[in-house]
Amino acid sequence: MLRRKFIQSTAVLIPATGLLSFTKRNIPPKAAPMDIGIAGYTFVNYSLDDSIAIMKRLNIRYISVKDFHLPLDSTPEQIKEVLAKYKAAGIEVYTVGVIYMKTEAEIDRAFDYAKRVGVNMIVGVPTYDLLSYTEKKVKAYDIKMAIHNHGPEDKLYPAPDDIYNRISNMDKRMGICLDIGHALRAGSDLPKAVKDFAPRIFDLHIKDVNAAAPDAKAIEVGRGAIDFKPFLDALRSISYSGKCSMEFEKDMKDLVPGLAESVGYFRGVMSC
């Protein structure tokens, strides 16, 4: 009752033009949305057809496809068939991976695979001694390499700075797939990482974890330790134009409820 009386009395005192001006100054414009995708590992326990059905239910139109749905040694016919299924559902395969690479032959295979699939980026994990060779392939194929960080237990790239420090002087198409859950577990300040490594952040894997600790576990987005509003504000400050791909790693054999909650929360924060 008191709140209603305050609003009514205020409306009487403020002229219409003043009220309009007050409203314009204090209600921020709706934030522009970013493209939400899916990191293919989310569907490790699901068939290709079932994963497509889930994406359609959640209105997600981009996927980083994994090799269990599109093998690295796929024939042209297999690639055509899988891509046709995604296209019929209104889904774009925007990258491939994560692909692990420990030999030059595996790097050759990854770039040939990406070219045949028709994408301009690989999410991958080349070993340190293969970074120079990877850079050569990036230049030869004009396909970007987004190196994925995997948290404290990762011997190669625990955090995004472990990637950046090794590629900062390399070709600008050598970059980072920033997995924010693993980065937080490795001690990263997410908004700072976004700003510090801005030119090299090509892709995002979006998840939440229950603590900012090395042994933290995956949880639904919005229930955990990540503060998503400043993270998204940082992305907007660098004009991030890549995908925000959800990677849901809790209850992966019954992922729809948790994935839907995560996507809904992320969309809600993104609209603020």
Buried (B, 14 or more C-beta within 10 A) or exposed (E): EEEEEEEEEEEEEEEEEEEEEEEEEEEEEEEEEBBBBBBBBBBBEBEBEEBBBBBEEBEBBBBBBBBBBBEBEBEEEEBEEBBEBBEEBEBBBBBBBBBEBEEBEBBEBBBEBBBBBEBBBBBBBBBEEBBEBBBBBBEEBEBBBBBBBBBBEBEBBBBBBBBBEBBEEBBEBBBBBBBBBBBBBBEBBBBEBBBBBBEBBBBBBBBBBBEBEEEBEBBBBBBBBBEBEBBBBBBEEBEBEBBBBBBBBBEBEEBBEBBBBBBBBBBEBBEE
